[in-house]
Amino acid sequence: MTDSPDHVDTPLLEAKRYDEPSVFTPESLLREARRQKDLPDRSVPDICVLDPDGDIVRRLVSSGRAEIDETWPGYHTDLYRFELGSEEIGIIGCAVGASFAVLVAEQLFEAGCQLLVSVTSSGQVVPKDNPPYFVLIERALRDEGTSHHYRAPDRYTTLDSTLGDHIARACESVSRPVYTGATWTTDAPFRETETAIDRARAEDILAVEMEAAALYTFASERNNSVVCFAYVTNEMGQGDSEFEKGDADGSTAALEIIKAAISGWRNSLEGH
């Protein structure tokens, strides 16, 4: 028996019919949550944010900038609303990992979201700068399970190229460095072995995170607009003074990135 067999039978790749609709849908979940909780049918803002670390949400709430949306029918999460420039934004914190992120994304788009921005802290693989800095994720290695329920196995999933081009241009004016490149999406952060890291370096992967491959696969299959940023804050616990994000736990820089992403998305819709 070898550590890495060439082929194994696994339910992850069995009984998949990618063109077959799901029996359980986000529409039914939201409908029943509204019924049980006696909630009105209220749309979420056009633009929503996933904040897996929760730092942005905590900072917005503590500074009085965000208020909880009591009409949000998600069973597992709280949705907050805040203003960013002239935009009303919805934000959900602590949706960590591929399966949780896509569970929430399905619900948000069903509830009226038009653009979803994810900003997640990440570990450095191929150095581009001294952390912290951002990576606009152009493609993500599918080393997680969720994406394989949406599309047949292939190695990478990608950001929509037109959307990515517009957002990359919009990010040129932000104060913190933003690089464009690939990340490695994993389900198991405490199984980032030397062998796996060497593979990622060999493919010029800039960072490791836990959501992008699943979110991009979902977006592609559902024809939704999703953009993911990796906020590179650490060297996977191998350096000194790890996980430092900067001012306001990184929320100031993250909000600037989100604002640029919104601008790029709007430009893509207008054909600029």
Contacts in CASP RR format, 6 or more apart in sequence:
PFRMAT RR
TARGET T0000
AUTHOR 0000-0000-0000
METHOD contacts of the structure
MODEL  1
MTDSPDHVDTPLLEAKRYDEPSVFTPESLLREARRQKDLPDRSVPDICVL
DPDGDIVRRLVSSGRAEIDETWPGYHTDLYRFELGSEEIGIIGCAVGASF
AVLVAEQLFEAGCQLLVSVTSSGQVVPKDNPPYFVLIERALRDEGTSHHY
RAPDRYTTLDSTLGDHIARACESVSRPVYTGATWTTDAPFRETETAIDRA
RAEDILAVEMEAAALYTFASERNNSVVCFAYVTNEMGQGDSEFEKGDADG
STAALEIIKAAISGWRNSLEGH
12 145 0 8 1.000
12 148 0 8 1.000
13 148 0 8 1.000
13 153 0 8 1.000
16 148 0 8 1.000
16 149 0 8 1.000
16 152 0 8 1.000
18 150 0 8 1.000
18 151 0 8 1.000
18 152 0 8 1.000
18 221 0 8 1.000
25 110 0 8 1.000
26 106 0 8 1.000
26 107 0 8 1.000
26 109 0 8 1.000
26 110 0 8 1.000
27 110 0 8 1.000
29 73 0 8 1.000
29 74 0 8 1.000
29 75 0 8 1.000
29 107 0 8 1.000
30 73 0 8 1.000
30 74 0 8 1.000
30 107 0 8 1.000
30 110 0 8 1.000
30 111 0 8 1.000
33 39 0 8 1.000
33 73 0 8 1.000
33 74 0 8 1.000
33 75 0 8 1.000
34 40 0 8 1.000
34 41 0 8 1.000
34 73 0 8 1.000
37 73 0 8 1.000
39 70 0 8 1.000
39 71 0 8 1.000
39 73 0 8 1.000
40 71 0 8 1.000
42 69 0 8 1.000
42 71 0 8 1.000
43 111 0 8 1.000
43 112 0 8 1.000
44 69 0 8 1.000
44 72 0 8 1.000
44 79 0 8 1.000
44 90 0 8 1.000
44 108 0 8 1.000
44 111 0 8 1.000
44 112 0 8 1.000
44 113 0 8 1.000
45 81 0 8 1.000
45 87 0 8 1.000
45 88 0 8 1.000
45 89 0 8 1.000
45 90 0 8 1.000
45 113 0 8 1.000
46 88 0 8 1.000
46 112 0 8 1.000
46 113 0 8 1.000
46 114 0 8 1.000
46 115 0 8 1.000
47 87 0 8 1.000
47 88 0 8 1.000
47 89 0 8 1.000
47 90 0 8 1.000
47 113 0 8 1.000
47 114 0 8 1.000
47 115 0 8 1.000
47 117 0 8 1.000
47 262 0 8 1.000
47 265 0 8 1.000
48 79 0 8 1.000
48 89 0 8 1.000
48 90 0 8 1.000
48 91 0 8 1.000
48 92 0 8 1.000
48 108 0 8 1.000
48 113 0 8 1.000
48 115 0 8 1.000
48 116 0 8 1.000
48 117 0 8 1.000
49 56 0 8 1.000
49 89 0 8 1.000
49 90 0 8 1.000
49 91 0 8 1.000
49 92 0 8 1.000
49 116 0 8 1.000
49 117 0 8 1.000
49 118 0 8 1.000
49 119 0 8 1.000
49 258 0 8 1.000
50 91 0 8 1.000
50 92 0 8 1.000
50 93 0 8 1.000
50 95 0 8 1.000
50 101 0 8 1.000
50 104 0 8 1.000
50 105 0 8 1.000
50 116 0 8 1.000
50 117 0 8 1.000
50 118 0 8 1.000
50 119 0 8 1.000
50 120 0 8 1.000
50 211 0 8 1.000
50 215 0 8 1.000
51 57 0 8 1.000
51 91 0 8 1.000
51 92 0 8 1.000
51 93 0 8 1.000
51 94 0 8 1.000
51 95 0 8 1.000
51 119 0 8 1.000
51 254 0 8 1.000
52 93 0 8 1.000
52 94 0 8 1.000
52 95 0 8 1.000
52 96 0 8 1.000
52 97 0 8 1.000
52 101 0 8 1.000
52 118 0 8 1.000
52 119 0 8 1.000
52 120 0 8 1.000
52 121 0 8 1.000
52 210 0 8 1.000
52 211 0 8 1.000
53 93 0 8 1.000
53 94 0 8 1.000
53 96 0 8 1.000
53 120 0 8 1.000
53 121 0 8 1.000
54 93 0 8 1.000
54 94 0 8 1.000
55 245 0 8 1.000
55 249 0 8 1.000
55 250 0 8 1.000
55 251 0 8 1.000
55 254 0 8 1.000
56 91 0 8 1.000
56 93 0 8 1.000
56 119 0 8 1.000
56 250 0 8 1.000
56 251 0 8 1.000
56 254 0 8 1.000
56 255 0 8 1.000
57 66 0 8 1.000
57 80 0 8 1.000
57 91 0 8 1.000
57 92 0 8 1.000
57 93 0 8 1.000
57 94 0 8 1.000
58 249 0 8 1.000
59 248 0 8 1.000
59 249 0 8 1.000
59 251 0 8 1.000
60 66 0 8 1.000
60 80 0 8 1.000
60 82 0 8 1.000
60 91 0 8 1.000
60 251 0 8 1.000
61 80 0 8 1.000
65 82 0 8 1.000
65 83 0 8 1.000
66 80 0 8 1.000
66 81 0 8 1.000
66 82 0 8 1.000
66 91 0 8 1.000
67 80 0 8 1.000
67 81 0 8 1.000
67 82 0 8 1.000
68 78 0 8 1.000
68 79 0 8 1.000
68 80 0 8 1.000
69 78 0 8 1.000
69 79 0 8 1.000
69 80 0 8 1.000
69 81 0 8 1.000
69 90 0 8 1.000
72 78 0 8 1.000
72 79 0 8 1.000
72 111 0 8 1.000
73 107 0 8 1.000
73 111 0 8 1.000
74 107 0 8 1.000
76 100 0 8 1.000
76 103 0 8 1.000
76 104 0 8 1.000
77 92 0 8 1.000
77 93 0 8 1.000
77 94 0 8 1.000
77 95 0 8 1.000
77 104 0 8 1.000
78 92 0 8 1.000
78 93 0 8 1.000
79 90 0 8 1.000
79 91 0 8 1.000
79 92 0 8 1.000
80 90 0 8 1.000
80 91 0 8 1.000
80 92 0 8 1.000
81 88 0 8 1.000
81 89 0 8 1.000
81 90 0 8 1.000
81 91 0 8 1.000
82 88 0 8 1.000
82 89 0 8 1.000
82 90 0 8 1.000
82 91 0 8 1.000
83 89 0 8 1.000
84 255 0 8 1.000
84 258 0 8 1.000
84 259 0 8 1.000
84 262 0 8 1.000
85 259 0 8 1.000
87 262 0 8 1.000
89 258 0 8 1.000
92 104 0 8 1.000
92 108 0 8 1.000
95 101 0 8 1.000
95 103 0 8 1.000
95 104 0 8 1.000
96 210 0 8 1.000
96 211 0 8 1.000
97 144 0 8 1.000
97 187 0 8 1.000
97 210 0 8 1.000
97 211 0 8 1.000
97 214 0 8 1.000
98 144 0 8 1.000
98 145 0 8 1.000
98 146 0 8 1.000
98 147 0 8 1.000
98 185 0 8 1.000
98 187 0 8 1.000
98 210 0 8 1.000
98 211 0 8 1.000
98 213 0 8 1.000
98 214 0 8 1.000
98 215 0 8 1.000
99 145 0 8 1.000
99 146 0 8 1.000
99 214 0 8 1.000
101 118 0 8 1.000
101 210 0 8 1.000
101 211 0 8 1.000
101 214 0 8 1.000
101 215 0 8 1.000
102 146 0 8 1.000
102 214 0 8 1.000
102 215 0 8 1.000
102 218 0 8 1.000
105 116 0 8 1.000
105 215 0 8 1.000
105 218 0 8 1.000
105 219 0 8 1.000
105 224 0 8 1.000
105 226 0 8 1.000
106 218 0 8 1.000
106 222 0 8 1.000
108 116 0 8 1.000
109 116 0 8 1.000
109 222 0 8 1.000
109 224 0 8 1.000
113 224 0 8 1.000
114 225 0 8 1.000
115 225 0 8 1.000
115 226 0 8 1.000
115 227 0 8 1.000
115 261 0 8 1.000
115 262 0 8 1.000
115 265 0 8 1.000
116 215 0 8 1.000
116 219 0 8 1.000
116 224 0 8 1.000
116 225 0 8 1.000
116 226 0 8 1.000
116 227 0 8 1.000
117 226 0 8 1.000
117 227 0 8 1.000
117 228 0 8 1.000
117 229 0 8 1.000
117 258 0 8 1.000
117 261 0 8 1.000
117 262 0 8 1.000
118 211 0 8 1.000
118 212 0 8 1.000
118 215 0 8 1.000
118 226 0 8 1.000
118 227 0 8 1.000
118 228 0 8 1.000
118 229 0 8 1.000
119 228 0 8 1.000
119 229 0 8 1.000
119 231 0 8 1.000
119 254 0 8 1.000
119 257 0 8 1.000
119 258 0 8 1.000
120 209 0 8 1.000
120 210 0 8 1.000
120 211 0 8 1.000
120 212 0 8 1.000
120 228 0 8 1.000
120 229 0 8 1.000
120 230 0 8 1.000
120 231 0 8 1.000
121 209 0 8 1.000
121 230 0 8 1.000
121 231 0 8 1.000
121 232 0 8 1.000
121 233 0 8 1.000
121 234 0 8 1.000
121 243 0 8 1.000
121 245 0 8 1.000
122 135 0 8 1.000
122 183 0 8 1.000
122 207 0 8 1.000
122 208 0 8 1.000
122 209 0 8 1.000
122 230 0 8 1.000
122 231 0 8 1.000
122 232 0 8 1.000
122 233 0 8 1.000
122 234 0 8 1.000
123 207 0 8 1.000
123 208 0 8 1.000
123 209 0 8 1.000
123 230 0 8 1.000
123 232 0 8 1.000
123 233 0 8 1.000
123 234 0 8 1.000
123 235 0 8 1.000
123 236 0 8 1.000
124 131 0 8 1.000
124 206 0 8 1.000
124 207 0 8 1.000
124 232 0 8 1.000
124 234 0 8 1.000
124 235 0 8 1.000
124 236 0 8 1.000
125 184 0 8 1.000
125 197 0 8 1.000
125 200 0 8 1.000
125 201 0 8 1.000
125 205 0 8 1.000
125 206 0 8 1.000
125 207 0 8 1.000
125 208 0 8 1.000
126 200 0 8 1.000
126 201 0 8 1.000
126 204 0 8 1.000
126 205 0 8 1.000
126 206 0 8 1.000
128 135 0 8 1.000
128 177 0 8 1.000
128 179 0 8 1.000
128 206 0 8 1.000
128 232 0 8 1.000
129 177 0 8 1.000
129 179 0 8 1.000
129 232 0 8 1.000
131 232 0 8 1.000
131 233 0 8 1.000
131 234 0 8 1.000
131 235 0 8 1.000
131 244 0 8 1.000
132 176 0 8 1.000
132 231 0 8 1.000
132 232 0 8 1.000
132 233 0 8 1.000
132 244 0 8 1.000
132 245 0 8 1.000
132 246 0 8 1.000
132 250 0 8 1.000
132 253 0 8 1.000
133 176 0 8 1.000
133 177 0 8 1.000
133 178 0 8 1.000
133 179 0 8 1.000
133 231 0 8 1.000
133 232 0 8 1.000
134 171 0 8 1.000
134 176 0 8 1.000
134 177 0 8 1.000
134 178 0 8 1.000
134 179 0 8 1.000
134 229 0 8 1.000
134 230 0 8 1.000
134 231 0 8 1.000
134 232 0 8 1.000
134 253 0 8 1.000
134 257 0 8 1.000
135 178 0 8 1.000
135 179 0 8 1.000
135 180 0 8 1.000
135 181 0 8 1.000
135 183 0 8 1.000
135 206 0 8 1.000
135 207 0 8 1.000
135 229 0 8 1.000
135 230 0 8 1.000
135 232 0 8 1.000
136 159 0 8 1.000
136 164 0 8 1.000
136 167 0 8 1.000
136 168 0 8 1.000
136 171 0 8 1.000
136 178 0 8 1.000
136 179 0 8 1.000
136 180 0 8 1.000
136 181 0 8 1.000
136 227 0 8 1.000
136 229 0 8 1.000
137 159 0 8 1.000
137 181 0 8 1.000
137 182 0 8 1.000
137 183 0 8 1.000
137 209 0 8 1.000
137 212 0 8 1.000
137 216 0 8 1.000
137 227 0 8 1.000
137 228 0 8 1.000
137 229 0 8 1.000
137 230 0 8 1.000
138 158 0 8 1.000
138 159 0 8 1.000
138 164 0 8 1.000
138 180 0 8 1.000
138 181 0 8 1.000
138 182 0 8 1.000
139 156 0 8 1.000
139 157 0 8 1.000
139 158 0 8 1.000
139 159 0 8 1.000
139 181 0 8 1.000
139 182 0 8 1.000
139 183 0 8 1.000
139 216 0 8 1.000
140 156 0 8 1.000
140 157 0 8 1.000
140 158 0 8 1.000
140 182 0 8 1.000
140 183 0 8 1.000
140 184 0 8 1.000
140 185 0 8 1.000
140 209 0 8 1.000
140 212 0 8 1.000
140 213 0 8 1.000
140 216 0 8 1.000
140 228 0 8 1.000
141 155 0 8 1.000
141 156 0 8 1.000
141 182 0 8 1.000
141 183 0 8 1.000
141 184 0 8 1.000
141 185 0 8 1.000
141 200 0 8 1.000
141 203 0 8 1.000
141 205 0 8 1.000
141 213 0 8 1.000
142 148 0 8 1.000
142 153 0 8 1.000
142 154 0 8 1.000
142 155 0 8 1.000
142 156 0 8 1.000
142 157 0 8 1.000
142 185 0 8 1.000
142 213 0 8 1.000
142 217 0 8 1.000
143 184 0 8 1.000
143 185 0 8 1.000
143 186 0 8 1.000
143 187 0 8 1.000
143 196 0 8 1.000
143 213 0 8 1.000
144 185 0 8 1.000
144 186 0 8 1.000
144 187 0 8 1.000
144 210 0 8 1.000
144 213 0 8 1.000
144 214 0 8 1.000
145 187 0 8 1.000
145 214 0 8 1.000
146 214 0 8 1.000
146 217 0 8 1.000
146 218 0 8 1.000
147 157 0 8 1.000
147 185 0 8 1.000
147 213 0 8 1.000
147 214 0 8 1.000
147 216 0 8 1.000
147 217 0 8 1.000
147 218 0 8 1.000
150 214 0 8 1.000
150 217 0 8 1.000
150 218 0 8 1.000
150 221 0 8 1.000
151 157 0 8 1.000
151 217 0 8 1.000
151 220 0 8 1.000
151 221 0 8 1.000
156 182 0 8 1.000
156 213 0 8 1.000
157 213 0 8 1.000
157 216 0 8 1.000
157 217 0 8 1.000
157 220 0 8 1.000
158 216 0 8 1.000
158 220 0 8 1.000
159 216 0 8 1.000
159 226 0 8 1.000
159 227 0 8 1.000
159 228 0 8 1.000
160 219 0 8 1.000
160 220 0 8 1.000
160 225 0 8 1.000
162 268 0 8 1.000
163 225 0 8 1.000
163 227 0 8 1.000
163 264 0 8 1.000
163 265 0 8 1.000
163 268 0 8 1.000
164 227 0 8 1.000
164 268 0 8 1.000
165 268 0 8 1.000
166 264 0 8 1.000
166 265 0 8 1.000
166 267 0 8 1.000
166 268 0 8 1.000
166 272 0 8 1.000
167 227 0 8 1.000
167 260 0 8 1.000
167 261 0 8 1.000
167 264 0 8 1.000
167 265 0 8 1.000
167 268 0 8 1.000
168 178 0 8 1.000
168 180 0 8 1.000
169 264 0 8 1.000
169 267 0 8 1.000
170 260 0 8 1.000
170 261 0 8 1.000
170 263 0 8 1.000
170 264 0 8 1.000
170 267 0 8 1.000
171 178 0 8 1.000
171 257 0 8 1.000
171 260 0 8 1.000
171 261 0 8 1.000
172 178 0 8 1.000
173 260 0 8 1.000
174 253 0 8 1.000
174 256 0 8 1.000
174 257 0 8 1.000
174 260 0 8 1.000
175 253 0 8 1.000
175 256 0 8 1.000
176 253 0 8 1.000
176 256 0 8 1.000
176 257 0 8 1.000
178 229 0 8 1.000
178 257 0 8 1.000
179 206 0 8 1.000
181 206 0 8 1.000
182 203 0 8 1.000
182 204 0 8 1.000
182 205 0 8 1.000
182 206 0 8 1.000
183 205 0 8 1.000
183 206 0 8 1.000
183 207 0 8 1.000
183 208 0 8 1.000
183 209 0 8 1.000
183 212 0 8 1.000
183 228 0 8 1.000
183 230 0 8 1.000
184 196 0 8 1.000
184 200 0 8 1.000
184 205 0 8 1.000
184 207 0 8 1.000
184 208 0 8 1.000
184 209 0 8 1.000
185 208 0 8 1.000
185 209 0 8 1.000
185 210 0 8 1.000
185 211 0 8 1.000
185 212 0 8 1.000
185 213 0 8 1.000
185 214 0 8 1.000
186 192 0 8 1.000
186 196 0 8 1.000
186 208 0 8 1.000
186 209 0 8 1.000
186 210 0 8 1.000
187 210 0 8 1.000
189 208 0 8 1.000
189 210 0 8 1.000
192 208 0 8 1.000
192 236 0 8 1.000
197 208 0 8 1.000
197 236 0 8 1.000
200 208 0 8 1.000
206 230 0 8 1.000
206 232 0 8 1.000
207 230 0 8 1.000
207 232 0 8 1.000
208 236 0 8 1.000
209 228 0 8 1.000
209 230 0 8 1.000
211 228 0 8 1.000
212 228 0 8 1.000
212 230 0 8 1.000
215 226 0 8 1.000
215 228 0 8 1.000
216 226 0 8 1.000
216 228 0 8 1.000
218 224 0 8 1.000
218 226 0 8 1.000
219 225 0 8 1.000
219 226 0 8 1.000
225 265 0 8 1.000
227 261 0 8 1.000
227 265 0 8 1.000
229 254 0 8 1.000
229 257 0 8 1.000
229 261 0 8 1.000
231 245 0 8 1.000
231 250 0 8 1.000
231 253 0 8 1.000
231 254 0 8 1.000
233 242 0 8 1.000
233 243 0 8 1.000
233 244 0 8 1.000
233 245 0 8 1.000
234 242 0 8 1.000
234 243 0 8 1.000
235 242 0 8 1.000
237 243 0 8 1.000
245 253 0 8 1.000
246 252 0 8 1.000
246 253 0 8 1.000
247 253 0 8 1.000
END
